[in-house]
Amino acid sequence: MFPLGSVLFPYASLPLHVFESRYRIMVRKVMRAHREFGVVLIERGQEVGGGDVRFDIGTVARIVQAQEFPDGRYALTTVGTRRIRVVRWLDDDPFPRAEIVDYDDETEPDDRGALDRVVESLRVITELVRRIDPRVVEPPELASDPLRASYEAAAIAPIGPLDAQRVLEAAGAVTRLRLLDALLGERSVALRAHLGDE
């Protein structure tokens, strides 16, 4: 397990610089096996040094590219594959470990409008932010599948880690999209206030 100060969503890319000795050991182990490890958000504490408190819902990260440096550090490119729930945290020696189960999305009544609303909210926020920084680019096109799109939208949404964790934990795609839409609406209001819009 790799506790971090940010949330990893399925389908999202996560570059990592691995320098702590315990995580170097972990990377060497997973590289010899399935090339996967769990990523969870730190609830309290810091990424370096241990002693943190972690959330129990996270995402499996799969290593798609790895470079080991002469001093033993690693540069990794990983991608989120699926959600997991920690059943029980194990001893952190030599690195954080846990018993996990897959945390599948629930099937929910279809709501195509939920995805359309999130796409529109992302467009509005992009226009507002572009007034502050003209270099901001358009958000990428989301997948047509609402489940995948819900995760893709969450990964690019300008929300903090605790809100991102709430989105990750949402029961299914429709619930996730509705929560994202509400959070993006709040962000739009804050941006408009910052810009002096009524």
Phi, psi and omega per residue, in radians:
M1 nan 2.529 -3.103
F2 -2.239 1.624 3.084
P3 -1.241 2.346 -3.097
L4 -2.330 2.959 3.082
G5 -1.564 0.165 3.124
S6 -2.429 2.858 -3.100
V7 -1.728 2.373 3.009
L8 -1.800 2.275 3.086
F9 -1.807 2.632 2.979
P10 -0.939 2.497 -3.139
Y11 1.369 -0.154 -3.104
A12 -1.586 2.634 3.108
S13 -1.567 2.509 3.111
L14 -2.418 1.853 3.030
P15 -1.403 2.469 -3.118
L16 -2.335 2.442 2.980
H17 -1.894 1.939 -3.054
V18 -1.745 1.988 -3.100
F19 -2.206 -0.432 3.112
E20 -1.192 2.453 -3.063
S21 -1.045 -0.657 -3.105
R22 -1.139 -0.619 3.137
Y23 -1.407 -0.442 2.997
R24 -1.098 -0.740 3.097
I25 -1.080 -0.768 -3.130
M26 -1.074 -0.788 -3.118
V27 -1.095 -0.773 3.121
R28 -1.017 -0.698 -3.122
K29 -1.177 -0.837 -3.081
V30 -1.252 -0.464 3.102
M31 -1.184 -0.488 3.113
R32 -1.429 -0.190 -3.050
A33 -2.090 -1.948 -2.971
H34 -1.659 -0.090 3.121
R35 1.105 0.474 -3.128
E36 -2.240 2.608 3.034
F37 -2.664 2.828 -3.133
G38 -1.567 2.534 3.053
V39 -2.113 2.222 3.086
V40 -2.274 2.694 3.102
L41 -1.400 2.410 3.034
I42 -1.357 2.162 3.124
E43 -1.390 -0.786 3.083
R44 -2.487 2.443 3.141
G45 1.974 -2.907 -3.068
Q46 -2.211 2.820 -3.113
E47 -1.163 -0.642 -3.033
V48 -1.698 2.331 2.985
G49 1.786 -0.304 3.131
G50 1.477 -2.974 3.141
G51 1.302 0.306 -3.091
D52 -1.580 2.874 3.009
V53 -1.907 2.314 -2.977
R54 -2.095 2.657 2.971
F55 -1.284 2.756 -3.076
D56 -1.714 -0.140 3.076
I57 -1.836 2.216 -3.118
G58 -2.567 -2.783 -3.063
T59 -2.416 2.494 3.033
V60 -1.378 2.285 3.055
A61 -1.850 2.295 3.082
R62 -1.878 2.264 3.130
I63 -1.317 2.097 3.115
V64 -1.850 -0.323 3.085
Q65 -2.675 2.418 -3.132
A66 -2.493 2.404 3.042
Q67 -2.260 2.156 3.085
E68 -1.718 2.311 3.124
F69 -1.599 2.809 -3.108
P70 -0.978 -0.520 -3.117
D71 -1.511 0.087 3.070
G72 1.689 -0.135 3.068
R73 -1.243 2.806 3.096
Y74 -2.225 2.514 2.884
A75 -1.921 2.071 -3.077
L76 -2.038 2.538 2.870
T77 -1.996 2.132 -3.119
T78 -2.196 2.850 3.071
V79 -2.372 2.424 3.095
G80 -1.231 2.404 -3.099
T81 -1.996 -0.766 -3.084
R82 -2.781 2.769 3.105
R83 -1.408 2.627 3.077
I84 -2.372 2.776 3.027
R85 -2.173 2.302 3.104
V86 -1.360 2.155 3.072
V87 -1.470 -0.718 -3.122
R88 -2.751 2.303 3.042
W89 -1.394 2.391 3.110
L90 -1.793 3.141 3.113
D91 -1.033 2.460 -3.128
D92 -1.378 -0.007 -3.081
D93 -1.627 2.085 0.153
P94 -1.601 -0.135 3.107
F95 -2.654 2.847 -3.122
P96 -1.006 2.320 3.134
R97 -2.416 2.745 -3.135
A98 -2.735 2.707 2.922
E99 -1.528 2.267 -3.063
I100 -2.265 2.823 2.949
V101 -2.330 2.704 3.064
D102 -1.145 2.532 -3.132
Y103 -2.078 1.446 -3.041
D104 -1.263 2.664 3.063
D105 -1.267 2.438 3.061
E106 -1.327 2.617 3.025
T107 -1.381 2.228 -3.095
E108 -2.177 2.766 3.063
P109 -0.985 2.433 -3.095
D110 -1.119 2.469 3.076
D111 -2.604 1.427 -3.131
R112 -1.056 -0.502 3.133
G113 -1.091 -0.491 -3.124
A114 -1.092 -0.761 3.123
L115 -1.175 -0.729 3.122
D116 -1.058 -0.690 -3.133
R117 -1.162 -0.680 3.125
V118 -1.179 -0.736 3.096
V119 -1.026 -0.761 3.120
E120 -1.141 -0.727 3.124
S121 -1.086 -0.712 3.098
L122 -1.126 -0.669 3.117
R123 -1.116 -0.781 -3.134
V124 -1.089 -0.801 -3.141
I125 -1.093 -0.707 3.112
T126 -1.043 -0.757 3.121
E127 -1.109 -0.712 3.135
L128 -1.153 -0.807 -3.119
V129 -1.157 -0.572 3.137
R130 -1.105 -0.446 3.081
R131 -1.217 -0.403 3.091
I132 -1.570 -0.742 -3.119
D133 -2.369 1.756 -3.086
P134 -1.069 -0.238 -3.122
R135 -1.359 -0.170 -3.114
V136 -1.095 2.310 -3.088
V137 -1.712 2.857 3.105
E138 -1.087 2.534 3.067
P139 -1.150 2.605 -3.132
P140 -1.179 2.741 3.102
E141 -1.200 2.378 -3.118
L142 -1.524 2.760 3.094
A143 -1.075 2.712 3.111
S144 -1.333 -0.430 3.092
D145 -1.271 2.090 -3.070
P146 -1.035 -0.597 -3.141
L147 -1.113 -0.927 3.131
R148 -1.120 -0.725 -3.137
A149 -1.070 -0.622 -3.136
S150 -1.101 -0.676 3.096
Y151 -1.284 -0.704 3.121
E152 -1.082 -0.747 3.127
A153 -1.125 -0.719 3.141
A154 -1.082 -0.658 -3.094
A155 -1.175 -0.499 -3.111
I156 -1.794 -0.101 -3.101
A157 -1.188 2.400 3.120
P158 -1.404 1.279 3.142
I159 -2.212 2.759 -3.134
G160 -1.342 2.974 -3.067
P161 -1.111 -0.609 -3.141
L162 -1.225 -0.681 3.045
D163 -1.165 -0.677 3.100
A164 -1.070 -0.662 3.107
Q165 -1.122 -0.724 3.084
R166 -1.042 -0.712 3.131
V167 -1.162 -0.757 3.114
L168 -1.035 -0.674 -3.071
E169 -1.394 -0.151 -3.102
A170 -0.949 2.519 -3.009
A171 -1.049 -0.714 -3.081
G172 -2.700 -3.098 -3.026
A173 -1.080 -0.760 -3.089
V174 -1.167 -0.792 3.092
T175 -1.048 -0.715 -3.137
R176 -1.118 -0.783 -3.125
L177 -1.154 -0.702 3.119
R178 -1.134 -0.713 3.099
L179 -1.141 -0.754 3.097
L180 -1.035 -0.760 -3.138
D181 -1.052 -0.747 3.116
A182 -1.120 -0.765 3.141
L183 -1.145 -0.692 3.108
L184 -1.182 -0.597 3.062
G185 -1.083 -0.749 3.091
E186 -1.096 -0.694 3.132
R187 -1.146 -0.669 3.110
S188 -1.105 -0.741 3.123
V189 -1.057 -0.785 3.141
A190 -1.114 -0.709 3.132
L191 -1.154 -0.727 3.126
R192 -1.085 -0.708 3.111
A193 -1.098 -0.746 3.125
H194 -1.079 -0.650 -3.117
L195 -1.459 -0.124 3.137
G196 1.452 0.257 3.077
D197 -1.318 2.664 3.090
E198 -1.378 nan nan
